[in-house]
Amino acid sequence: MKTMYVMLPCYNEAQNIGQLLEEWEKQRSQLETEKIKLKINVINDASTDNTKDIVLENNKFNINATNIFLSVFIFPPNYFA
């Protein structure tokens, strides 16, 4: 089985990230029928809104015992400075 990795950098995307993750979830089902595993990596770059909370809430529903669909990376302000 092949794996497709999607990197989603985000900053203050609370209004959009939930819908975006839902759309990727729909694609995941289709890809799995084509024997492609989808892995989403959300990189939250110190958002000041509730982007992190929305992503983490979505993460609860997209993990099962054998396949992690969504990974979340959260960085504090100026982490790479």
N, C-alpha and C positions, 0 to 999 in steps of 0.2 A: 504494500500500500504506500503510495506517495503521500507526502505531507506538504501542505501549503501554509506558509507562515505569513501573517499579516501584522505589520507594525502600525499601531495607531497612536502617534504622539498627540497629546491633548493638553490644552491650557484653557481653563474656564469654559468647558464645553458642556456644562450641566444641562443646557436646553437641548442639546443634540445627541449626546453620547448614548442615552438609553435607546433612542430610535435606531441609531447606527448599529448598536449591538444586536438589536432585534432583527435587523435586516441581514446581518452576518449570520445569525442563527438560522434564518431561512435558507441561506446559501449553504450552510454546513450540511443540512439534510440532503440537498441536491448533490453536493460534492461526494458525500459518503456513498451514494448510489453509484458513483463513478469511481469508487475506491480511492478517494482522495481525502485524507484527514486534514481538517482545518484547525490551525492553532492561531489564536489571536493574542497579541501582546500589546497591552495598553500601557503607554508610558505617560504618566501624569506628572507634568513638569510644574509642581508647586502651585496648582490651581488654588485660587482664593474663594471659589464658589464650592458647591457640593459635588463636583465632578467625581471625586474619589468615592464618595458615599454611593453614588449611583452605580459606578463601575463595580464596587464591592458587592452591592446588592444583586447585580446581574450575575456576578461570579458564583454566588450561592446556588443558583439554579442551573448552571452550566457545567457542573463537575459531577462525574460519576466515578465509580471505582476503577475503571480501566482507562479513561480518557480525560485529560484535562483540556478543555476547550479554550479557556481564557486565563491568561497570566497577567498580573497587574504589577507594575513597577511604579513606586511613588517616591519622588525626590523632593527634598526640602528646598526652600529658596536658595539660590546661588550655590547649589551643590557642586557644579562643575567650574565655578569661578576660581 
